[in-house]
Amino acid sequence: MRKIFLLVLLISFFKGLSQNRPLLYNVDDLPQALLQNPGARIDFTRHIGVPFFSQIHLFAGSSGVTAYDVFADNDGDVNDRVRNIMRDITSGDFFSVNEQLEVLSLGWKMSDRLYFSTGIYQELDIFAYFPKDPAVLAFEGNASYIGQDFRFSDVNFAGEVLTVYHAGLNYKVDNQLTVGGRFKLYSGIFNAESTSNEGVFRTVETPGGPNFYRHEVSGLNVRVNTSGYASLKEEEGMTVDKAVAELLSRSFFGQNVGLGVDLGFNYRVTEQFSVNAAIQDLGLMFHQKDVENYNYFGSFQTDGLEPLFPELDENEATIPYWDVFEEKLDQNLQDETTNNTYTTWRPLKFNASFQFGTGKSILPCDYLISKKPRFMNLFGMIFSGVNRPKGPTYGVTAYYDRKVTDNFRFRVAYGADEYTLTKFGLMMSTRLKNFNFYLAANDIIGYTNLAKANTASLQLGLQFIFKDL
């Protein structure tokens, strides 16, 4: 029954997976594997990270365009390049930036089966879909798009900066199954999101009407929520440097809070073959302080100005056509600023994988070998993802992991996701006595020319890892 349950859980994860951080997933001698799967199998008994340096993660990606596409050094006109890009890119393409800095990380084995880990990390996450219709309207106008709708729903973005306090337990049920969970307390520093917008703009021909065309805005309902921004905007003399300093001052105790959990397992089907899966950041942020919302709503249509030319004496003023038009526009298309609290889901992350080991190691000095067989060669595939406002993004990674010695290992990986189909990655981890250093870089081909790269990802860290008490 337990095997059936685990298999169903694993298959359910396959349905909603996307790109994540595959180079450290399943690396059983790095504590960072517990951040991605609290139920991962591990082979250390204690760890403590070098403050602010145990994990530094940087990622930036674009699914539809690169910097080279816009700023290529050739004879073409930049406006033509932008026009071509806007024709090819869709409202489903997106841009993403993620940064994570581990402030504190430590853990220790509480019993033969139970490992406790805790820490603090700061995270920045920005995700925006390309607002195609508003961008085309702003760049090209409506002359070539008579009768077509420009959708305001294309405006869809979310961004946040927060600090995460976490504590987790990793429990070895038996020689086959390991499970784990992690509780998280989120401390919000800054948030801005606009994800459920409505309304269209269109221009239609009106034969026999008062004008050749009618312009219509219907069902407009655009909302931008912010927290941690109003106080920066309203403070007199605020500069970029002061704003950054203020945000840094909130790093440990932000104004808004949230709760979340991570859950995961690892199941060794045979001595050589294992499957595992995990979810991260199943949680909510409650934005209640320093909140400001910007709302734009209404419907309006116009056939344009209809100027009259009556005879006027010297004491009569001309009709203020533009003022009248602007007044009607303001009456029908309204904007308001409110301070209503709101709640956001954290971007839920998924990971699932299977792994096969060969080349069993026999190390008499390794007291864990009887509990967890060690294989020098590991072959695996990871399905990973992040849930986003329009649905999850997807990715898959195949890897070869080689434990060269007890103190050095490397991983080479090939992945495909919605950013690129040629994502080569490399990870190495080395240990001098108990001091560990690791470095992981994904999409290595893109590093040869960052301007042409769709993604760039880098992880590195310094920490102390102990294998015995």
ABEGO torsion letter per residue (X at the ends): XAAAAAAAAAAAAAAABBBBBAAABGBAABAAAAAABAABBBABABBBBBBGAABBBBBBBBAABBAAAAABBBABBAAAAAAAAAAABBAABBBBBBBBBBABBBBBBABAABBBBBEBBBBBBBBBBBBAAAAAAAAAEAAAABGBBBBAAABBBBBBBBBBBBBBBBBBABAABBBBBBBBBBBBABBBBBABBBEBBBBBBBBGBABABBBBBBGBBBBBBBBGAAAAAABBGBBAAAAAAAAAAAAABBABBBBBBBBBBBBBABAABBBBBBBBGBBBBBBABGBBBBBBBEBBBBAEBBBBBBBBBAABBBBBAAAAAAAAAAAABBBBBBABBBBBBBBBBBBBBBBBBBGBBBBAABAAAAABBBBABBBBBBBBBBBBAAEBBBBBBBBBBBBABAABBBBBBBBBBAABABBBBBBBBBBBEABBBBBBBBGAAAAABAAABABBBBBBBBBBBBABX
